[in-house]
Amino acid sequence: MKHKIAILSDIHGNATALKVVLSDAKRQEATEYWLLGDIFLPGPGENDLLALLKDLPITAAVRGNWDDCVLEALDGQYGLEDPQEVQLLRMTQYLMERMDPDQITWLRSLPMVAKKEIDGLRFSLSHNLPDKNYGADLLVDNDTEKFDQLLDEETDVAVYGHVHKQLLRYGSQGQQIINPGSIGMPYFDWSALKNHRAQYALLEVESGELVNIQFRKVAYDYEAELELAKEKALPFIEMYEELRREDNYQGHNRELLADLNDKYGYVEDVKQFFQIDEPKENGS
C-alpha cells in the first residue's frame, strides 16, 4: 500500500495559506496528515482555521511553543510588566473572544512528541526537541550533534517544525531528519530566495520504504490574508502587515510592543479580560 503523508507545521493563524496548502495536498492525493504545532497566532485564524482542519484524516499531532503560550496566558502565567507577555495576553484574548472554548481542551491534549509506524518504518514527530518545543537547538545550520537529540534507536525518520525553514539532512548514524517548513510564516536569510509561498512537505511510503520526499511551496493571496486580518480587528496589525509584506516579524521587539500596547490600550484590555488586579513580576 502506498501512503502519502502531508506534513503541516507552523500555520500561525494564517488560514488563507492553510486553505491553499490543503487544496494542493488534495491534488497530490495525500492519504493522511501530520500536524506539528504552532497552529494559532500571530495571524487571525481561529474557528475558521479549525474548520479547515476538522475533516482531515489527521493521524498525528503535537503541540508547539505558541500553542503553549496560549495555554500559559489562560493559566495566569503572564503579567503586565513585560510588553511581550502583554502581547501574548492580548492575542490570546482575541482568540478566546472568537474560538470555541472546547478547542482549548483539544490544544491541552496534544503531546510534545508522537510516534508513528508506517509499514514498519518508524517516525518520531515533535515541534522542536521531543522534550522542549522552543529554543534554537535545531536551527538549520547547527551541528549534527544537535540534531541527534531528535533520534534514538527506535527512530528511522525524525520530523520537526519550529524553525520555519524546509530541511533535509541526516543524523550521525544515518537516520533521516525532515523539516516541512512553515505554512504561515516562512523565514529566509538569503534575499534572492525570499517568497510569499506557503510551505509543507509530502512523504511517500511504500512497503516500508521512504520512496519520495517533496518540499512543496504554494502561492496564496497574502494581501487577502492581510485584509482579512484587518476586517477581523487583529491586534498588533502593524506587525502582521510587516510580516505579510516583508516576511519580517518583530515579536521580540519589546520597544515596539510597548509602543503599540500604549497606543491601543492593550494593557487595560487584558487587565479587564483576565481580571489581573496587580502587575506581576516576571516568573511569578
Buried (B, 14 or more C-beta within 10 A) or exposed (E): EEBBBBBBBBBBBBBBBBBBBBEBBEEBEBBBBBBBBBBBBBBBBBEBBBEBBEEBEBBBBBBBBBBBBBBBBBEEBBBBEBBBBBBBBBBBBBBBEBBEEEBBEEBBEBEBBBEBEBEEBBBBBBBBBBEBBBEEBBEBEEEEEBBBBBBBEEBBBBBBBBBBBBBEEEBEEEBBBBBBBBBBBBBEEEEEEEEBBBBBBBBBBBEEEBEEBEBBBBEBBBEEBBEBBEEBEBBBBEBBBBBBEEBEBBBEBBEBBBEBBEEBEBBEBBBEBBEBEEEBEEEE
